[in-house]
Amino acid sequence: MFPHIKLLLASALLTCSVAFALPSRPAEGHIYDENRLMNFKQADFFNHVSDLFYKKTGSPIDVILLDDIGERDAGEYASEISEKWRSDAGTEGEILIFVALKQRRKFIAMSGNAIGILPKGALEKIEQEKLVPKFRSERYGDGVIAFAMELTQTVARLDIDAPPPEEESPMTIRGWIFIAVVFGLLVIFGRKSGRFGFFDNMKKLLSISEIEKSEWPGIFQKTFGGNLISAFLHGGCLMEGFDALRSPWTISFILKEKSPETVAKLQAYEKRASRENISFCKFYTPTEIVGALDTHPLEFLHIANRNVPLCGIQPLAGFEPREADLRKECADKLKEFLERSKVELDEALPVLYGIYYLETKNYPENNGAVLERYPVKDCASLLETLSKALTTLDGLAKPAR
C-alpha cells in the first residue's frame, strides 16, 4: 500500500476515534463544564452535595454540561457516559445530569444501583419543579444545584444549608485593557467602513438573564404600579432555536385594569425596547382571561407552561384547560391547516403541543419531544401528520367503552 494512502487511513481512524470518544470523568469533583457555566462557589457547593449523597447511597450525582454533541442521540449518549463514569469511578451507581447546550437537550441518566432509586413519576416531578424552570432562564448552575439538593433531601433524607448566592468573577485589569483595545479597533473599523451593525447588536439584550438584570423589570413596576399583576416573557423566544440577534423577546402583561391610557404609558419606552430587542406583545386583565379560557385554551396552556416572570406573579400558575375546549380549538386549527396546500412547521407546532398535552396529560418539554411523537420530514409528511393528529383528536373525543 502506498505510504500516503496509509497516512490518510491512519488519519481517518484517528479522527473517528476522537469523534466517538466519550468524555472522561473529572479527576476531581463531579462537574464536567465545557463553557464554565457554573462559577467556583456553585461548583464547590454542588460537589459538597454530591459527596453527601454518595456517602449515603453509594451513587454520586454528576453533571456534564456540553456545548455541542453534533448528530448524536442525546439520550443514548447520556446513558453511555453514565455507564462509563460509573465504571471509571468503581461506584455502585451513577446519576448523571446531562445537558447539550446547542441542541437544547437535557437528560437525567442513571446506571447501576441508581436505577429505580425513585419512582419515575417522582423523579420527573423533581426535574420539572427544580431543574426545568432554572434551565429555561439559562441559570444552569442554579438548576443542577436545586435538583441535587431536592434529590438528596428526598432520597438520602439529609438536610442541606441553602446554596451560596451567585457571584460573578471580577474583571481583571488585563481584561479591561484587552476590551478597551478591541473596542477601539472596532470603532476605527466602523468609521472607515461606515458600518455600525456590530454596535447595534451590542445594544440588544441577548439572554434571559440580561433582561432580568436590566432596568426593564423596574420600568414595568414603575410604569404600572399597583395596577401590574404580572410582566412575563413567553412565546417563541422561549423555544429552542430562538436567535436574539434576529428576533425580539416578547413580553406580555396582566393588569388589573386595561384602559387605552394605561397601555399608552409604555409608548415612551418603545424606541428603547426596539433598540434592546424587546417587543411588547399582549395586555390581559383577569376578567378577559377568565372569559377566554374556553375559546382560547391553547394560548393560555402555552403561557402557563412556558413563561419567565420579570416582575409580579407567575402567570396562570396551575392552569389546566378543559379537555373538550382544548380538543375543539386544536381540531379547528388542524382543519384550517388541511384546507391549505402549504403549512409551515412553525405554525403547526403550537397545535401539536396541545395534542401532545391531550394525549399524555403532560406539557412537552421541547420541540424534540413533540416531533418524536409526531414525526415530520417535509411539507408532505407534515400534512400527513396533521391529518393523523386530527384522527387522534376524534378518537379522544369518543367516550371509552
N, C-alpha and C positions, 0 to 999 in steps of 0.2 A: 504494500500500500504506500502511496506517495506520502512523504513527510508532511506536506501542507494539509493533506486530507486528514491525516491522523491528528494534526493540531486542531483542525476545525471540529472533529468529532469530540476530542477531549474538551474543547471549549464549550461545546453544546451540552455535554454531560455535566460539566461543572455548573453551567447556567441552570440546568434542570434541577440539580441537587440543591442549589441555593434557593431557587424559586419555590420548592416544595418543602424546604426545611421548616420545622416548627420552632417557634421562639423558645429559647431556653428559659427555664425557671430562674427568677432572680436569685443571685447567690446570697443576698441578704434581704430580709423583708419579704413582703408579699405583693409588691406592686411592680408591674411592667408598664411603663408610661412613656410612649414614644414622643408625645407632644408636650410633656411636662404640664399636664392639665391639673395635677394636684400639687399644691405647694408643700413646703417642708413640714409645716405643722399638721396639715391634713394627712400627709403620708405617715408621719410619726404616730399620729393617733390611730389611723387605720391599722397599722402594724401591731399596735398595742391591743386593739380589739381582736384582731385575728389570732394573736398569740393566746389570749384568754380563751377564745372559742376552741382552739386546738388542744389546749391542756384539758379542757372539759370533755371534748367529744372525740379527739383523735383525728379530726379533719380541720385543716386550716381554711380560711376564706381568703382567696387570692383574687387579684384584679388584673386584667390585661386591657390596656387602652391602646388600640392600634389605629394608625392613621388610614390605611388603605389595605384591603385584603383582595383586591382585584376581582376576578371572576369566581373565587372560591365560594362554596356554600357556607354561609356563616354558621349555621347550626352544627354542621359536621365538623367544621374547623374548630369551633369552640370545644366540642366533645373530644377531638383528637388532642388538643392542647391540655385539657383537663386530665386525660389519661396519662399523657406524657409527664406532666408536672407531678402527678401523684406517684408515678413510678420513680421519677428522679429524686423525689424527696423521701420516698420509702414510707409514706404515711398510709393510714388505714383508709382514708377517704380524701376527697378533694371537692371544694365548692369554688367554682370559678365565675367571677363576674366578667363577661366578655363584651367588649364594645369595639365596633368598627365605625370610625367617625365618618369617613367618606360615604360609606354605604348606609349610614344611619341605622345600623342593626345592633341589637344587644341580646345576649342570652345569659341565662344562669345555667351553667353546665355542671353536672355532678358526676362523680365517679367513685367506685369502691363503696365503702360503708356509708358514704354521704347520700347515696341514692335512697330516696324514701325517708330521709331524715324528718321531713314534714309531709303531710298530705299535699298533693298537687294544688288543690284549691287554696290551702293556707299559704303555700309558698307564693302563688300567683298574687294573692291579696297583698302580701308584704311588698312584692315587687311593684304592684300598681300604686300602692299608697306611699311608699318610701322612695323608690328608685325613679319611676317614670316621671313624676312632676318635676323633680330636680333636673333630670336629663333634658326635658323639654325646654327648660330655661337655660340649658347649657352649663349647669352647675354640676359637673360630673363628680368632682371631689365630694361635694355635699351629698350627692345621691348615693355613692357607694358606701359612705360612712353611715348614712341613715339606714341603708339596707342591712349592713353588717351589724349595727347596734340592735336593730329590731330582731334580727335572726338570733343574735347572742342572747338577748333577753327572753325570747320565746323558747328557744331550744335548750340553751345551757342554763337558763334561769339565773343569769348573772346581771346585776345592776351596774351600769356604767355611767360615769360622770358625763355631762354634756361635752361635746367636742369643742375645741378651741375655735374662736372666730376666724373667718377668712382673713388672711394677711397678704398683701401684695409686697413683693420684694422691692425695696427702694432702688431707684436708678442710680448707677454709679456715675462718677464724674466722667470716666472714659465713655460711658454710654451716651451721656448728654452731648459730649463733644462730637461723637460719631453722628448723632441725629442732626446736630447743627450743621455739620459739613454736608451731609446728604441733602438736607433741606435747602441749603444754599445752592448746591449744584442743580437741584430741581428748579429752583427759581430762575437761575440763569438760563437753563434749557427752555423753560416755559416762555421766557421773554423773547428768546431768539426764534423759537418755532411758532409763537403765537398760539400755542395750545395749552390750555389750563384745565383740561378734563380731569387730570390727576387730582388737582386741588379741589375740584367739585366733589370728587369721590371722598376726599378727606373729611368733608362736612357731613357725610352720610353716617348714620348710625347703623353699624353692620352686624350687631348681635343683640340678643335679648338683654343680656347683662348690661350692655351700653345704654339701652333705653331705660332700664330700671335705675341705673346710676345717674341718668341725665336729669335735667330740670323738668322734664315733662310731667312726671307724677305730681310734682309740686304745682306746676302750672294748672293742671286739671283741678286739683284741690282748691287752689286759689280762685280759679275762674267760676266754678260752680258751687263752692262752699258746701253748706249743709244740704243742697239740692242733689249732690252727687251720691249715688249709691255704689256705682262701680265703673271703672275705666279699665278696659282689658284688650289685650291682643287676641286675635282669633283669625280663622280663615286660612288661606293658602300660605301665609307667611309662617305658619307653624307646621307645615308639611315638609317631608324630606324633599330635597331638590330645590328648595327656595333659595334664590340668589338675591341678596340685599343690594347688590350693585345694579340689578336690572329691574327689580320690582319693589314696591313700597311695603312697609309694615302697616297693617290695617288695624286701627283702634276703634272700638265702639264703646258706647256709654249707656248706662242705665241711670235715668234721672227720675226723681220723684215727680217733677213737673217739667213738661217739654213744650214751652211756647216758642214761637219763632224768635222772640227777643232773647230767650235763654240760649238757644242753639247758636245764635249770631255772635255770642260772646267769644266764640273760638275763631271768628274771622280774623281777628287781629294777629293770630298766630299761623295763618295758613301759609304765608310765604316761608316762614321759618320751617314749618312742617315739611313743605315741599323740598327745601334745601337739605333737610336732615333725613329725607326718605320716609316720611310718615304721612299716612292718609287717614283722615277722619272718616269713618265708614258709616255706622248707623247710630241712631239715638232711640232708645227704647224707654218706656215707662212701665212699671209693674202692671198697670191696667192693660196696656197694649199687649204685653207678653201673655198674660192670662187669657186675653181674648183671642190670641192667635195660636194657642197651643194645639188646638185641634185641626187647624188649617195648614200650619207650617211646622209640624213637629220635627221634620228633618233638620231644618235650620237650627232649632233650639237644641236638638240632640248633639249637633256638631259643636255648638257654643259650650254646652255643659261639659263636654268631654275633651275639648281641645281649646284651652284658653290659658292665658297668663295674666293674672290681675296686676295692674300697675298701681292702683290705689282703690280703696273701698273693699267691698266683699267679693268673694268668689262668685262669679255669675252662674245662676241656675244650678247651684250645688245640689246634687242628689236627684236632679230631674230625670224622670223616666217617662218617655212618651207612651200614650195609649197605643197598643199594638195595632188596633184597627185603623186609627188615624194615620199612623206612620206607613202602614201597608198600603193604604189608599193613595197617599201622596207619592210614594215610590212607584206604584203601579201607573199612576197618571203620567209621571215623568218618563217612565220606560216606554209607554205607548207613544208619547210625543217623539222620543228619540227614534223609535222604529218606523215612524211615518216619514222620517227624513232619509236621504240617501247617504249622508255622511255625518258621523258623530265623532267628536274628539274625546279621547280618553279622559282628559282633564275635567270635562263637564259631566262625564258619566260616573267618575269615581265617587263623588259625594253620595250618589244614589246607591251605588254598590256598597258603600259603607253602611247605609241604612238597612239594606237587605241582609248584610252580614250580621248586623245587630239583631234583626228579627229572627234569624236562624239560630244564632249562638247565644243570644241574651248577653253578649259582651260587645263593647265598642272596640273595633280593631285597633291594634297598636300602631300600624303604619300601612302604607300602600302595599308593601310586600305581602302582608298577611291577607289583604283583600284579593290581590292578584293570584295568590296561591290557591285561593278558594274559587275564584272566578278568572281563569286564565285568559289572557288576551295577547295575541301575537301581532295582529294587524287590524285594519279597519273592518275587513270582512268578519274576522273572528270576534271582534268587539260586538258587532251587530248580532252575531250568533249567541254570544254570551248574554247579551241583554235580553234576547228572546227567551233563553233558558231561565234567566232570572225572573222574567215575568211569569213563566210557568210555575216557578218555585213559589212566587207570591200567591198565585192562585191556589196552590196546594196548602199553603199556610192558612189561607182564609177558610178552608173547609174544616169543620169540626172533626176531631178524631173519633173514630168508631170504636 
